[in-house]
Amino acid sequence: MKILDRYLLKTYLITFTSVFVILFFIFILQTVWLFISELAGKDLDIFMIFKFLAFASPKLVPMVLPLTVLLSSIMTFGDLAENYEFAAMKSAGVSFQRTLKMLIIFIFGLSICTFFFANNVIPFAEYKFINFRKNLAQVKPAMAIAEGQFSDIGNINIKVDKKSGENGEHLTGVTIHKKSNLGEGAKTVIKSKRGELISSEDSNLLQLVLIDGYYYEDISPKDYRARQKLPFAKVFFKKYNINIDLSKLNMNDGLDDEIKNTNTMLKISDLRYSLDSLSKTYKKDVKYFSDYTYNRYGLTSDYNVDTTKIKKPKAPDLISILSLDSQQRVLEVALSDATSIKQNFDISEVGFQARQKELNSFEYSIYEKFVIAYGCLLMFFIGAPLGAIIRKGGLGLPIVFAMLIFIFFHFVNTFGKKFAQESGVTPLIGALLSSIILTPLAIYLTKKAINDNGDVNFDFITEPFRKILEFIQRNKTQQNVN
């Protein structure tokens, strides 16, 4: 390795490492903020929080790494150009593409590592992360119960004065409001001096053992006048057991969706296998539904009827033979059958669309792993020439350019994913949409930097917007004159 290559690589790596650490820390803070409701006030120790963040961290890499490459490239090459180091290199006969040689090798190796990381580490971490969130209550069941305040767990509302024990399993001063299944509010109150939580990681049931307490229950007599006396039952107990479904603890709609979307936990080989199985099942169900529909209702789209050869019936049709009452009944039955058929079709359509969306998600996940790796190369060939052109290093203007480009890149990626899932485009096009749009920009900037042409013209982007603004202003002027 020559001195120039070593110098450029060292300069780039110092900036790259610093930017990566800062951005990763920012995204970690964002993750903590997103899941603060699952972490705050639940007596989780440092080790548990560290595991939570360790499982959540790998899936941040596809967002942090391209932005890091882009920002560090702009900053490094902008700083070299600002300090006239590029001018010195060119005077010594070193071209711009020669300065990129060692960094291209590094970025290419980084892209390969990113692909293997996205294909192996991220799916494993996602699996561990989702299951860790799902099983938090099994690992430490007392975390769902906060001291001195009521906590909702399934159909009960529980408050404890104090928790003790290694995992907070020993409770003191327990008050429980049990909700009625008929939607009449809490009609049962249980109070006990002590309690204990007993659970197993292999079981979905949490046992709450209450000791020395009272069981109060409001009674609703059938006679309305008797209800005015507000009767209730009171029972003293030495020991009372309550079984709680752990699946109701620490669960939310977002987690339910993540558990269903298992494509994020699979490698490419597993995704291909799952996609093949789901596709075969989907096609089989579609064929079954079409055969059933034809046999049940006699519907088909392949009539091939020549309407010119249809002759009017000489005899009156069947409906005209019936009486008016019979005709009305026949038409009502026909309308009911048609409505039933339409509802059946609508329900089936929703089901098939959901399954098609699942298929698209699995296929998109395969291409996404390649796009993550290509994103590093793409951001480098945008950032490096852009830094050389704007000739500005540091944390000012480069951050503005980097954030604008990355926000656009991330927005197009998100849009392409949603569009592909809804079958608006193929999953391949949806995954490559951002690359298709930004690759010409990377080629354009690289060509300008190689030719040492700093006159970058973005009129092809801004010109349409300028014409629209001029058109709006002309219309406003004419309206004011009139």
C-alpha positions as CSV (number, residue, x, y, z in Angstrom):
1,M,0.0,0.0,0.0
2,K,1.4,3.3,-1.1
3,I,1.8,6.3,1.3
4,L,-1.0,8.2,-0.5
5,D,-3.5,5.3,-0.2
6,R,-2.6,4.8,3.4
7,Y,-3.1,8.5,4.1
8,L,-6.5,8.7,2.3
9,L,-7.7,5.5,4.0
10,K,-6.6,6.6,7.4
11,T,-8.3,10.0,7.0
12,Y,-11.5,8.4,5.8
13,L,-11.6,5.8,8.5
14,I,-11.2,8.3,11.3
15,T,-14.1,10.3,10.0
16,F,-16.1,7.2,9.2
17,T,-15.7,5.8,12.7
18,S,-16.6,9.1,14.4
19,V,-19.7,9.6,12.3
20,F,-20.8,6.0,12.7
21,V,-20.5,6.1,16.6
22,I,-22.4,9.4,16.7
23,L,-25.2,8.4,14.4
24,F,-25.5,5.0,16.0
25,F,-25.9,6.6,19.4
26,I,-28.6,8.9,18.1
27,F,-30.5,6.0,16.6
28,I,-30.2,4.0,19.8
29,L,-31.7,7.0,21.7
30,Q,-34.6,7.0,19.2
31,T,-35.1,3.3,19.8
32,V,-35.2,3.9,23.6
33,W,-37.7,6.6,23.0
34,L,-39.9,4.4,20.9
35,F,-40.0,1.6,23.5
36,I,-39.9,3.8,26.6
37,S,-43.3,2.6,27.6
38,E,-42.0,-1.0,27.7
39,L,-38.9,-0.1,29.7
40,A,-39.9,2.7,32.1
41,G,-41.2,1.9,35.6
42,K,-40.9,-1.9,35.3
43,D,-37.9,-2.5,37.6
44,L,-35.7,-3.8,34.7
45,D,-32.0,-4.1,35.8
46,I,-29.1,-2.9,33.7
47,F,-28.4,-6.3,32.2
48,M,-32.0,-6.7,30.9
49,I,-31.9,-3.2,29.4
50,F,-28.5,-4.0,27.8
51,K,-29.9,-7.2,26.3
52,F,-32.9,-5.2,25.0
53,L,-30.7,-2.6,23.2
54,A,-28.2,-5.3,22.0
55,F,-31.0,-7.2,20.2
56,A,-32.5,-3.9,18.8
57,S,-29.1,-2.5,17.6
58,P,-28.4,-4.7,14.5
59,K,-31.6,-3.7,12.7
60,L,-30.4,0.0,12.9
61,V,-27.3,-0.8,10.7
62,P,-29.2,-0.6,7.4
63,M,-30.1,3.0,8.2
64,V,-26.9,4.1,10.0
65,L,-24.4,2.6,7.6
66,P,-25.4,4.3,4.3
67,L,-25.8,7.6,6.0
68,T,-22.4,7.2,7.6
69,V,-20.8,6.4,4.3
70,L,-22.5,9.4,2.6
71,L,-21.6,11.9,5.4
72,S,-18.1,10.7,5.9
73,S,-17.4,10.8,2.2
74,I,-18.7,14.3,1.8
75,M,-16.7,15.5,4.9
76,T,-13.5,13.8,3.9
77,F,-13.3,14.8,0.3
78,G,-14.7,18.2,1.0
79,D,-12.0,18.8,3.6
80,L,-9.3,17.6,1.1
81,A,-10.6,19.9,-1.5
82,E,-11.0,22.9,0.9
83,N,-7.4,22.5,2.1
84,Y,-6.1,22.3,-1.5
85,E,-4.8,18.8,-1.0
86,F,-6.6,17.6,-4.2
87,A,-4.9,20.5,-6.1
88,A,-1.5,19.3,-4.8
89,M,-2.3,15.7,-5.9
90,K,-3.4,16.8,-9.4
91,S,-0.2,18.9,-9.8
92,A,1.8,15.7,-9.0
93,G,-0.2,13.8,-11.7
94,V,-2.6,12.0,-9.4
95,S,-6.1,11.9,-10.9
96,F,-9.3,12.0,-8.9
97,Q,-10.1,8.4,-9.9
98,R,-6.7,7.3,-8.6
99,T,-7.5,8.8,-5.2
100,L,-10.6,6.7,-5.0
101,K,-8.8,3.4,-5.7
102,M,-8.2,2.3,-2.1
103,L,-11.4,3.7,-0.8
104,I,-13.4,1.9,-3.4
105,I,-11.8,-1.4,-2.3
106,F,-12.7,-0.6,1.3
107,I,-16.3,0.4,0.4
108,F,-16.7,-2.7,-1.8
109,G,-15.5,-4.9,1.1
110,L,-17.8,-3.0,3.5
111,S,-20.7,-3.7,1.1
112,I,-20.0,-7.5,1.1
113,C,-19.8,-7.5,4.9
114,T,-23.0,-5.5,5.1
115,F,-24.8,-8.1,2.9
116,F,-23.7,-11.0,5.1
117,F,-24.6,-8.9,8.2
118,A,-28.1,-8.2,6.8
119,N,-28.5,-11.9,5.8
120,N,-27.3,-13.5,9.0
121,V,-27.0,-11.2,12.0
122,I,-30.1,-9.0,11.5
123,P,-32.6,-11.9,11.2
124,F,-31.2,-13.6,14.3
125,A,-31.2,-10.3,16.3
126,E,-34.8,-9.5,15.1
127,Y,-35.9,-13.0,16.2
128,K,-34.3,-12.5,19.6
129,F,-35.6,-9.0,20.0
130,I,-39.2,-9.8,19.3
131,N,-39.2,-12.9,21.5
132,F,-37.4,-10.9,24.2
133,R,-40.2,-8.3,24.2
134,K,-42.8,-11.1,24.1
135,N,-41.3,-13.0,27.0
136,L,-40.4,-10.1,29.3
137,A,-43.2,-11.0,31.6
138,Q,-42.0,-14.6,31.8
139,V,-38.5,-13.6,32.5
140,K,-39.6,-11.1,35.2
141,P,-43.4,-11.2,35.7
142,A,-43.4,-8.6,38.5
143,M,-42.3,-5.9,36.0
144,A,-45.9,-5.5,34.8
145,I,-47.0,-4.4,38.3
146,A,-45.8,-1.1,39.6
147,E,-45.8,-0.1,43.2
148,G,-48.4,2.3,44.5
149,Q,-50.5,2.4,41.3
150,F,-53.0,0.3,39.5
151,S,-51.8,-1.8,36.6
152,D,-54.0,-3.3,33.9
153,I,-53.4,-7.1,33.3
154,G,-56.1,-8.7,31.2
155,N,-59.4,-8.4,33.0
156,I,-58.0,-7.4,36.4
157,N,-56.6,-4.1,37.8
158,I,-54.0,-4.7,40.4
159,K,-52.2,-2.4,42.9
160,V,-49.5,-3.4,45.4
161,D,-48.0,-1.3,48.2
162,K,-44.6,-2.9,48.1
163,K,-42.7,-5.5,46.2
164,S,-39.7,-7.5,47.5
165,G,-37.6,-10.5,46.6
166,E,-35.0,-11.0,43.9
167,N,-37.5,-10.6,41.1
168,G,-40.1,-8.6,43.0
169,E,-42.3,-11.7,43.3
170,H,-43.3,-11.1,46.9
171,L,-46.1,-8.6,47.2
172,T,-47.5,-6.6,50.2
173,G,-50.8,-4.9,50.4
174,V,-52.5,-6.3,47.3
175,T,-55.7,-4.7,45.9
176,I,-57.4,-6.2,42.9
177,H,-60.4,-4.9,40.9
178,K,-61.8,-7.7,38.7
179,K,-63.7,-6.5,35.6
180,S,-67.1,-8.1,34.7
181,N,-67.4,-10.1,31.5
182,L,-70.7,-8.3,30.9
183,G,-69.1,-4.9,30.6
184,E,-70.6,-3.7,33.9
185,G,-67.3,-2.4,35.3
186,A,-65.4,-3.8,38.3
187,K,-68.0,-5.7,40.4
188,T,-65.4,-7.8,42.3
189,V,-62.7,-6.4,44.7
190,I,-60.1,-8.6,46.3
191,K,-57.8,-7.4,49.1
192,S,-55.0,-9.3,50.8
193,K,-52.2,-8.7,53.2
194,R,-49.6,-10.6,51.1
195,G,-49.2,-12.2,47.8
196,E,-46.7,-14.1,45.7
197,L,-46.1,-14.4,41.9
198,I,-45.2,-17.8,40.6
199,S,-44.2,-18.3,37.0
200,S,-42.1,-20.5,34.7
201,E,-40.4,-19.5,31.4
202,D,-41.9,-22.6,29.8
203,S,-45.5,-21.7,30.7
204,N,-47.8,-18.9,29.5
205,L,-49.6,-18.8,32.8
206,L,-48.6,-16.6,35.8
207,Q,-50.0,-17.8,39.2
208,L,-50.8,-15.1,41.8
209,V,-51.2,-16.6,45.3
210,L,-52.9,-14.3,47.8
211,I,-52.7,-14.9,51.5
212,D,-55.0,-13.5,54.3
213,G,-57.6,-11.4,52.6
214,Y,-61.2,-10.7,51.7
215,Y,-63.2,-11.2,48.5
216,Y,-66.0,-8.7,47.9
217,E,-68.5,-9.1,45.1
218,D,-71.5,-7.0,44.1
219,I,-74.7,-9.1,43.5
220,S,-77.2,-8.0,40.9
221,P,-80.6,-9.6,41.7
222,K,-83.2,-10.1,39.0
223,D,-85.7,-8.0,40.9
224,Y,-85.1,-4.3,40.3
225,R,-86.3,-3.2,43.7
226,A,-83.9,-5.6,45.4
227,R,-81.0,-4.0,43.5
228,Q,-81.6,-0.7,45.4
229,K,-80.4,-2.4,48.6
230,L,-77.0,-2.9,46.9
231,P,-76.4,-6.5,48.1
232,F,-72.9,-7.9,48.1
233,A,-71.0,-11.0,49.2
234,K,-68.0,-11.0,51.4
235,V,-65.7,-14.0,51.9
236,F,-62.6,-14.3,54.1
237,F,-59.8,-16.5,52.7
238,K,-56.5,-17.8,54.0
239,K,-55.2,-18.6,50.5
240,Y,-56.6,-17.7,47.1
241,N,-55.1,-18.5,43.6
242,I,-55.5,-16.4,40.5
243,N,-54.2,-17.5,37.1
244,I,-53.1,-14.7,34.7
245,D,-52.5,-15.2,31.0
246,L,-49.0,-13.9,30.3
247,S,-49.8,-13.3,26.6
248,K,-51.8,-10.3,27.8
249,L,-48.8,-8.8,29.5
250,N,-46.6,-6.3,27.6
251,M,-48.3,-6.9,24.4
252,N,-49.4,-4.2,21.8
253,D,-50.7,-4.1,18.3
254,G,-47.2,-3.2,16.9
255,L,-45.7,-6.3,18.5
256,D,-48.5,-8.5,17.1
257,D,-47.7,-7.2,13.6
258,E,-44.0,-7.8,14.1
259,I,-44.7,-11.4,15.2
260,K,-46.8,-12.0,12.1
261,N,-44.2,-10.5,9.7
262,T,-41.7,-13.3,10.2
263,N,-39.9,-12.4,6.9
264,T,-37.7,-10.0,8.9
265,M,-36.3,-13.0,10.9
266,L,-35.3,-15.2,7.9
267,K,-32.2,-15.5,5.8
268,I,-32.4,-15.5,2.0
269,S,-32.4,-19.4,1.8
270,D,-35.3,-19.5,4.4
271,L,-37.1,-16.7,2.6
272,R,-37.0,-18.5,-0.7
273,Y,-38.2,-21.7,0.8
274,S,-41.1,-20.0,2.6
275,L,-42.0,-18.0,-0.5
276,D,-42.1,-21.1,-2.6
277,S,-44.4,-22.9,-0.1
278,L,-46.7,-19.9,0.3
279,S,-46.9,-19.4,-3.5
280,K,-47.9,-23.0,-4.1
281,T,-50.5,-22.8,-1.3
282,Y,-51.8,-19.5,-2.6
283,K,-52.2,-20.8,-6.2
284,K,-53.8,-24.0,-4.9
285,D,-56.4,-22.0,-2.9
286,V,-57.1,-19.6,-5.9
287,K,-57.8,-22.6,-8.1
288,Y,-60.0,-24.2,-5.5
289,F,-62.0,-21.0,-5.1
290,S,-62.4,-20.6,-8.8
291,D,-63.5,-24.3,-9.2
292,Y,-65.9,-24.0,-6.3
293,T,-67.4,-20.7,-7.6
294,Y,-68.0,-22.2,-11.0
295,N,-69.5,-25.4,-9.6
296,R,-71.6,-23.5,-7.0
297,Y,-72.8,-20.6,-9.1
298,G,-72.1,-21.6,-12.7
299,L,-70.0,-18.5,-13.3
300,T,-67.3,-18.3,-15.9
301,S,-65.7,-15.6,-18.0
302,D,-65.2,-17.9,-21.1
303,Y,-68.6,-17.7,-22.7
304,N,-67.6,-16.8,-26.3
305,V,-71.2,-16.1,-27.2
306,D,-72.0,-14.5,-30.6
307,T,-74.9,-12.1,-29.8
308,T,-75.8,-11.7,-33.5
309,K,-77.0,-15.3,-33.6
310,I,-79.3,-15.1,-30.6
311,K,-82.9,-15.2,-31.6
312,K,-85.8,-13.9,-29.5
313,P,-87.8,-16.6,-27.9
314,K,-91.1,-17.2,-29.5
315,A,-92.7,-18.6,-26.3
316,P,-93.0,-16.3,-23.3
317,D,-90.2,-16.6,-20.7
318,L,-90.7,-18.4,-17.4
319,I,-91.0,-15.2,-15.3
320,S,-94.0,-14.0,-17.3
321,I,-95.9,-17.2,-16.7
322,L,-95.8,-16.7,-12.9
323,S,-98.2,-14.5,-11.0
324,L,-97.2,-11.1,-9.7
325,D,-96.7,-12.4,-6.2
326,S,-94.6,-15.3,-7.4
327,Q,-92.5,-13.0,-9.6
328,Q,-91.8,-10.8,-6.7
329,R,-90.7,-13.7,-4.6
330,V,-88.5,-15.1,-7.4
331,L,-86.8,-11.7,-7.8
332,E,-86.3,-11.3,-4.0
333,V,-84.6,-14.8,-3.9
334,A,-82.5,-13.9,-6.9
335,L,-81.5,-10.6,-5.3
336,S,-80.6,-12.3,-2.0
337,D,-78.5,-14.9,-3.9
338,A,-76.7,-12.2,-5.8
339,T,-76.0,-10.2,-2.6
340,S,-74.7,-13.4,-1.0
341,I,-72.4,-14.1,-3.9
342,K,-71.1,-10.5,-3.9
343,Q,-70.4,-10.7,-0.1
344,N,-68.6,-14.0,-0.6
345,F,-66.5,-12.5,-3.3
346,D,-65.7,-9.4,-1.3
347,I,-64.6,-11.5,1.7
348,S,-62.5,-13.8,-0.4
349,E,-60.9,-10.8,-2.2
350,V,-59.8,-9.3,1.1
351,G,-58.3,-12.6,2.2
352,F,-56.5,-13.1,-1.1
353,Q,-55.2,-9.5,-1.1
354,A,-53.7,-10.0,2.4
355,R,-52.0,-13.2,1.4
356,Q,-50.7,-11.5,-1.8
357,K,-49.3,-8.7,0.4
358,E,-47.6,-11.4,2.5
359,L,-46.0,-12.9,-0.6
360,N,-44.8,-9.6,-1.8
361,S,-43.3,-8.8,1.6
362,F,-41.3,-12.1,1.6
363,E,-40.1,-11.5,-2.0
364,Y,-39.2,-7.8,-1.2
365,S,-37.2,-9.0,1.8
366,I,-34.9,-11.1,-0.5
367,Y,-34.1,-8.1,-2.7
368,E,-33.8,-5.7,0.3
369,K,-30.7,-7.5,1.6
370,F,-28.9,-6.8,-1.7
371,V,-30.1,-3.2,-1.8
372,I,-28.7,-2.6,1.6
373,A,-25.2,-3.6,0.4
374,Y,-25.6,-1.6,-2.8
375,G,-26.7,1.4,-0.8
376,C,-23.2,1.7,0.7
377,L,-21.6,1.8,-2.8
378,L,-24.2,4.3,-4.0
379,M,-23.8,6.7,-1.1
380,F,-20.0,6.6,-1.6
381,F,-20.2,7.5,-5.3
382,I,-22.6,10.3,-4.4
383,G,-20.7,11.6,-1.3
384,A,-17.1,11.5,-2.6
385,P,-17.6,13.5,-5.8
386,L,-20.0,15.8,-4.1
387,G,-17.5,16.6,-1.4
388,A,-14.8,17.3,-4.0
389,I,-17.2,19.6,-5.9
390,I,-18.6,21.7,-3.1
391,R,-15.1,21.9,-1.5
392,K,-16.4,22.3,2.0
393,G,-15.5,20.0,4.9
394,G,-16.5,20.0,8.6
395,L,-20.0,19.6,10.0
396,G,-21.8,22.5,8.3
397,L,-22.8,22.3,4.6
398,P,-21.9,18.5,4.3
399,I,-24.5,17.6,6.9
400,V,-27.2,19.6,5.0
401,F,-26.4,17.8,1.7
402,A,-26.1,14.4,3.4
403,M,-29.4,14.7,5.3
404,L,-31.3,15.9,2.2
405,I,-30.0,13.0,0.1
406,F,-30.5,10.4,2.8
407,I,-34.0,11.6,3.6
408,F,-34.9,11.3,-0.1
409,F,-33.2,7.8,-0.2
410,H,-35.1,6.6,2.8
411,F,-38.4,8.1,1.7
412,V,-38.2,6.4,-1.7
413,N,-37.2,3.1,-0.1
414,T,-40.2,3.3,2.2
415,F,-42.5,4.3,-0.6
416,G,-41.2,1.5,-2.8
417,K,-41.7,-1.1,0.0
418,K,-45.3,0.0,0.6
419,F,-46.1,0.2,-3.1
420,A,-44.6,-3.3,-3.7
421,Q,-46.5,-4.8,-0.8
422,E,-49.8,-3.4,-2.3
423,S,-48.9,-4.9,-5.7
424,G,-48.5,-1.5,-7.2
425,V,-45.2,-2.6,-8.7
426,T,-43.2,-5.8,-8.5
427,P,-41.2,-6.4,-5.3
428,L,-38.0,-6.2,-7.4
429,I,-38.8,-2.7,-8.8
430,G,-40.0,-1.6,-5.3
431,A,-36.7,-2.6,-3.7
432,L,-34.6,-1.1,-6.5
433,L,-36.6,2.2,-6.8
434,S,-34.3,4.3,-4.8
435,S,-31.2,2.8,-6.5
436,I,-32.7,3.4,-10.0
437,I,-33.4,7.1,-9.1
438,L,-30.1,7.9,-7.4
439,T,-27.6,5.9,-9.5
440,P,-27.8,8.4,-12.4
441,L,-27.0,11.2,-9.9
442,A,-24.0,9.2,-8.6
443,I,-22.7,8.8,-12.2
444,Y,-23.3,12.5,-13.0
445,L,-21.5,13.7,-9.9
446,T,-18.6,11.2,-10.4
447,K,-18.2,12.3,-14.0
448,K,-18.1,16.0,-13.0
449,A,-15.5,15.3,-10.3
450,I,-13.3,13.3,-12.7
451,N,-13.4,16.0,-15.3
452,D,-12.6,18.6,-12.6
453,N,-15.8,20.5,-13.5
454,G,-17.3,22.1,-10.4
455,D,-20.1,23.8,-12.4
456,V,-22.8,21.3,-11.3
457,N,-26.0,22.1,-13.0
458,F,-29.2,20.8,-11.4
459,D,-31.5,22.7,-13.7
460,F,-33.0,19.5,-15.0
461,I,-34.4,19.0,-11.5
462,T,-35.3,22.6,-10.6
463,E,-36.6,23.8,-14.0
464,P,-40.0,22.1,-13.8
465,F,-40.7,23.6,-10.4
466,R,-39.6,27.0,-11.5
467,K,-42.0,26.9,-14.5
468,I,-44.9,25.8,-12.2
469,L,-44.2,28.7,-9.8
470,E,-44.0,31.2,-12.7
471,F,-47.3,29.9,-14.0
472,I,-49.0,30.3,-10.6
473,Q,-47.6,33.8,-10.2
474,R,-48.9,34.8,-13.7
475,N,-52.4,33.6,-12.8
476,K,-52.4,35.5,-9.5
477,T,-51.2,38.7,-11.3
478,Q,-54.0,38.3,-13.9
479,Q,-56.6,37.8,-11.2
480,N,-55.5,40.9,-9.4
481,V,-55.6,43.0,-12.6
482,N,-59.1,41.7,-13.4
